[in-house]
Amino acid sequence: MEKIIGIDIGGTKINFACVQRENIISEVISCKTPDTAEEILNSLCRGIFDLIEKYDAKGIGIATAGTVDLENSKVTGSTGNLPKGYEKLELKKVFTENFKLPVLIENDANAAAFAEFKAGNAKGHLNTLTVTLGTGIGGGIIVDGKLLKGKTGAAAEVGHIPMTYEKLRKCSCGSWDCWEAYASGTGYAINAKEIAQKIPPEKRQGILKNKVISELTTYDVIEGLKNNDFFSIKVHDVWEEYLSMGFASLINIFEPESIVLSGGMAKAVNYEALNSKIKERIVIAETKLIPAQFENNAGIIGAALLLLEKL
Ligand SMILES: [Zn+2]
């Protein structure tokens, strides 16, 4: 089986590795995402060159933050915290010319969903979704064994399902009250602050005692759960309600066999409690929520597997 270089480009880190089937056969090389688009291109070229030399790889699969066009050739927008000009980089063109190898670019959440479907915990599930719960919420959707792309390739932006008409909370996308604004790690901390504000200062106990509310973090609340802190349990319960709203929408639309949860916040999910909340909201058969197999390497592996399919 061919060896492929898998790359995951995120707002904070770029990871490289050589992949054979679904296995990473090199060390995972990680570097901080440079501050300019030009420097990103330079570090990508260096990383790819080193791995090709060492492993005789036959292709380059790239998972990136941002939306990607239908031809898997370029990033088209929504690149979050990547530097300005990143979406103008002609990654596919440059790498094809420089390295004379096939190149595929895919959105990172889509690549992660494909990895879980092809070789991870959703293996064999022809209809499955992977939802990444981190500082934001990302998604990839597999329908009848194929990645759902949409009209331009930007489908599966599941984090931006609106939760209410009220315009209460701004989302990172510029719109209001998206699922991500309430159910991501960022949303979790905002929920906690809002709930804490409603408690009169003299009644604040547990983790809230002597705490400046504006400094309350997601980490504080999750730590509090370990000690059965009353406030933490309340915040967590509200979070699971918000999660269940988004998941119910997705399940009702796609009727998937499974939903794979990945990302840092997935570790805080109580699957039993969440499943029973979802059950109250869905009108079709239940769906299994399962943890991801690949976690941090899902983008690398998924991009490599997607390229392999095309070779
Ligand atoms: Zn949004």
Boltz pocket constraint, residues with backbone or C-beta under 6 A from the ligand:
constraints:
  - pocket:
      binder: B
      contacts: [[A, 159], [A, 160], [A, 171], [A, 172], [A, 173], [A, 174], [A, 175], [A, 176], [A, 178], [A, 180]]
      max_distance: 6.0
